[in-house]
Amino acid sequence: MSATPPAPGRAHDSRRFGYRWGRLVARYRWLVVAAWAMIAIGSALAYPALENSLVGVDFSVPAAESSRADRLVGEHFRSFGSEQLALTFTSTTDTVDHASYRATVDAVVAAVRATTGVVGVIDPYQSSNSPLISADRSSAVALVGIGGGPRERIDISHRLHGLLDEHTQGDVSVALTGYSPMTVDLTTVESADATLAESIGITIALAVLILALRGLVAGVVPLAVTGLGLLAAFGSFAAMSNFLSFDTLVTTVSSMIGLGLGIDYSLFVVSRFREELGTGGAAPPRERERIDHAVATATATAGHTVAISGLVVMIALGALTIVDVTAVRSISLVVAVTVVCVLLVAWTLLPAVLAILGARVNALGLPGRSRPSDSGAGPEPGRLWWSRWAEHVIGRAWRYTALAALALIVCMIPLGWIRYGVDIGADALAEQSSGRADTILTEKFAPGTVSPITVVLSGHHDSPLTRAQLQQALTFENQVRRDPRVAYLQIEQNDGRILVVVIASVPIDSNAATELIVSLRQDAAQLTANGGPDIAVGGTTALVVDATAEISAKMPWVIVSILAFSFVYLALVLRSVIIPAKAVLMNLLVTGAAVGLTVAVFQWGWASDLLGFHSVGFIQVYLPVTVFAVVFGLSMDYEVFLIGRMREEFHRTRDNDAAIVEGIEHTARPITAAASIMVAVFASFLTADVLELEQFGFALAVAVLFDAVVVRMMLVPAMMKLFGKRNWWPGTAIDNARAARTEDARSDAGDGNIGSMIR
């Protein structure tokens, strides 16, 4: 969401940095385009390296119990590995007792053991009553421990996938699953999802741009430069991947948000440039000078406003760093870098392209309407409609305030039942190797085999267990075995510590698995309180539980920091206290309503058949806090420039009603055009197979829709009417005082002149 450009023909200040910068870019336009061509080529060449370095979403909280458990496993049970994979074997014709079946298993297990990075393999034939052989004896599982960090584990998974293709033979099908193999497959699926979604969103955005800018060339330019901005962002990620890790989710979300923002920003710069070309006004007479002047003016006005917008988005995202969860901080960093890149495009490449195109930006215009509307004389029909709408709303201010607020509050009601979790995307991987393996584990073994729970028992302060503590550890193990959510245990002992590997009988991303973690920790805490061993519970599900606790604890601080910044920012820009307070309240209603509807749809399952997904009974743990920060950042500039236009008219006429109508009349069409593009881009991700992408797309699309329609077109004008001139306090008093001082100064100067004449 971005600012509406100032009215054409407004006097420009050639001393402003934006104007001088626009002039500079216009002068060296071909050099700027050449530089961006080099950046695009370099980024395109670097992209495959980024794609190969993507890791799984990291939910770790450094100070949490799950991180401590992972550290203890790495220190005392290195043969277990830093991650456990499941290698499944199945056949529709043979059983595990057939010689050919066993030969296949032995060959694959031997090859896996010899693979670099594999620290251990548990053979399904190691015991006669092995839980790694299915009851019907048609399937078997080998457990594979791998070492290294997230990126190394991804590389190992790639090598194992290639190895399985070489060794799979006969009627025995072999598949690999686990967190890293699922990440590899999710990268493939999410890339396909993003390609489909973006193709839909871009097609709709292009149609909206052509209608809004009334020309094919003008409509294509914002899309083209935004695409290069996103390419530069991914090139930056590729360079940063040498010392940072990125996951598939954050790169897809950054693409989603960057595409919407970039098109939005470019839309207003192009619109302002065309208006300046159409008005002429103070522009120099020569064509080249006229074009350069239009570029400079567009950069100084619309470029200035989108820079402020981008700054607001980045500051809002910066508040996410309060949350000590790696995944949330990664989203904050990646989206911020994307915003920087689309801003750089809007301030460099776009002015250069416009300087090259000049009046040709209006080429291939819609019949009879290729010129920007503001360049003509007299109001256009669309503006007259928005004027009538504004008059209609302020004539029924109480009614619209009550109805709009009530609608948003009703949508917020599901927040009272929100549940957090993480869907790892297994349903989207049905056609992938990890999905096939996961299906076998679910149907014939234990779903928890995908990523076991790790429980480390040690003496106090990580000392070896005492004899008494060993007895208490045995009691704890037996208690865990009796839990119906546990399929079986594997026990290892080393360095005086015990590792209990818990294979859950429920999916690792289910509510039941979360409840199992909570139960294990409660039992462990009770045992430790009675003088028993120190117990740390880890694993993927435990990481999610700890991330949920961290996000829930820090969310109030994130909200307060964003609200405080928003209030101060608006108070300084608009010189008002009432308007910022209302803006903060309305933005809270919008984000709350958007997340509330997301809960109703994705947690409760409303419209699940229509949207084509299966509800998992919770919302992705990182979605509410991320959506809150992003939506607040996106909506703030709508507020600034809608109210800014009203403020300008109010100071000119001192008529609050006229200011409201003027503000809506001049900003409604660009706001609705920008919102339509945003909604199209975000909603297109509802076509994704990966649930978390659907949730993000839905929440952001609904938030933008509510913000543009319910808030900007209903609540804002209605509440501006209700508060009247009090909206502008204390700015009005300050401006009046300044005007009075100016008048007094003029009067004193006049008296002095008269006195001189008398003397």
Disulfide bonds with the S-S distance in Angstrom:
none
